[in-house]
Amino acid sequence: IVSIGSTITVQSGENERVLTIVGASEADPAQGKISNESPLGAAFLDRNIGDEVEVDTPGGKKTYTIKSIS
């Protein structure tokens, strides 16, 4: 289950990203560290491998599939 400190691999369309869920003070999106308080980070919390997560982004709604959690 995704929690603060989890590193997750997510897929959206053809794109795959590795993200680490961190506290707000540690966030560095350029390094793949997203805040648990951000819309993207909050959407992944308490989810599991295989879950599809829909997130409102500035470019519109995006759907991410969680591929792995470590």
Secondary structure as a PSIPRED ss2 file (coil, helix, strand):
# PSIPRED VFORMAT (PSIPRED V4.0)

   1 I C   1.000  0.000  0.000
   2 V C   1.000  0.000  0.000
   3 S C   1.000  0.000  0.000
   4 I C   1.000  0.000  0.000
   5 G C   1.000  0.000  0.000
   6 S C   1.000  0.000  0.000
   7 T E   0.000  0.000  1.000
   8 I E   0.000  0.000  1.000
   9 T E   0.000  0.000  1.000
  10 V E   0.000  0.000  1.000
  11 Q E   0.000  0.000  1.000
  12 S E   0.000  0.000  1.000
  13 G C   1.000  0.000  0.000
  14 E C   1.000  0.000  0.000
  15 N E   0.000  0.000  1.000
  16 E E   0.000  0.000  1.000
  17 R E   0.000  0.000  1.000
  18 V E   0.000  0.000  1.000
  19 L E   0.000  0.000  1.000
  20 T E   0.000  0.000  1.000
  21 I E   0.000  0.000  1.000
  22 V E   0.000  0.000  1.000
  23 G C   1.000  0.000  0.000
  24 A H   0.000  1.000  0.000
  25 S H   0.000  1.000  0.000
  26 E H   0.000  1.000  0.000
  27 A C   1.000  0.000  0.000
  28 D E   0.000  0.000  1.000
  29 P H   0.000  1.000  0.000
  30 A H   0.000  1.000  0.000
  31 Q H   0.000  1.000  0.000
  32 G C   1.000  0.000  0.000
  33 K E   0.000  0.000  1.000
  34 I E   0.000  0.000  1.000
  35 S E   0.000  0.000  1.000
  36 N C   1.000  0.000  0.000
  37 E C   1.000  0.000  0.000
  38 S C   1.000  0.000  0.000
  39 P H   0.000  1.000  0.000
  40 L H   0.000  1.000  0.000
  41 G H   0.000  1.000  0.000
  42 A H   0.000  1.000  0.000
  43 A H   0.000  1.000  0.000
  44 F H   0.000  1.000  0.000
  45 L C   1.000  0.000  0.000
  46 D C   1.000  0.000  0.000
  47 R C   1.000  0.000  0.000
  48 N C   1.000  0.000  0.000
  49 I C   1.000  0.000  0.000
  50 G C   1.000  0.000  0.000
  51 D C   1.000  0.000  0.000
  52 E E   0.000  0.000  1.000
  53 V E   0.000  0.000  1.000
  54 E E   0.000  0.000  1.000
  55 V E   0.000  0.000  1.000
  56 D E   0.000  0.000  1.000
  57 T E   0.000  0.000  1.000
  58 P C   1.000  0.000  0.000
  59 G C   1.000  0.000  0.000
  60 G E   0.000  0.000  1.000
  61 K E   0.000  0.000  1.000
  62 K E   0.000  0.000  1.000
  63 T E   0.000  0.000  1.000
  64 Y E   0.000  0.000  1.000
  65 T E   0.000  0.000  1.000
  66 I E   0.000  0.000  1.000
  67 K E   0.000  0.000  1.000
  68 S E   0.000  0.000  1.000
  69 I E   0.000  0.000  1.000
  70 S C   1.000  0.000  0.000
